[in-house]
Amino acid sequence: MTAKDVMTHAVESCHPEMNLAAAAALMWNYDCGALPVLEDGRLVGMITDRDICIALGTRDLPAHEVTVRNVETTEVTTCTLDDSLHHVLELMRRARVRRLPVVDSEGGLAGIVTLSDVAVRGDKGSRGEIVATIQALRSPQRAAA
C-alpha cells in the first residue's frame, strides 16, 4: 500500500498572513489538528493546534494579532503519493510527526497522511510499525550532540 491509498485527499489549508484565530477556527470547523501553510499555491509550512496553543500561552497577545507566519513550522517533511506505508511511517518516526503532507510529482499538495489514516486504512502488516512509530513519538527528544 502507498500514501495515496490511505491519505486524506480533501485538505483545508491556510496562508502565512492568516491570524491564529482564523487558523484555529478552520481547525475547529474541519475537525483537524493541523493545517498545511500554502503561499502562492506551494507548501511553505505546517501549523498545529499545539503550535497555536503554545504561541498564545507564551505571548501577551490575542489570537487575532498573531499570524501563522510567526508560529508555523517551516521545515516540513513530506512524502509522495507513491511512497510505501513503510517509508511513510519511517519518515514520521524520523521527523517525530503524526501527519505528513503528501506532494504530487510537481511538488503540489495532494493530501495529508496521518498516523490514524495508516492505522485505520493500512494493511495489517503495518501494525507493528505503527506501534513503533507511536513509541518513537512518545520518547523524549534527545538534544543534538
Buried (B, 14 or more C-beta within 10 A) or exposed (E): BBBBBBBBEEBBBBBBEBBBBBBBEBBEEEEBBBBBBBEEEEBBBBBBBEBBEEBBEEBEEEBEEBBBBEBBBEEBBBBBBEBBBEBBBBBBBEBEBBBBBBBEEEEEBBBBBBBEBBBEBBEEEBEEBBEEBBEBBEEEEEEEE
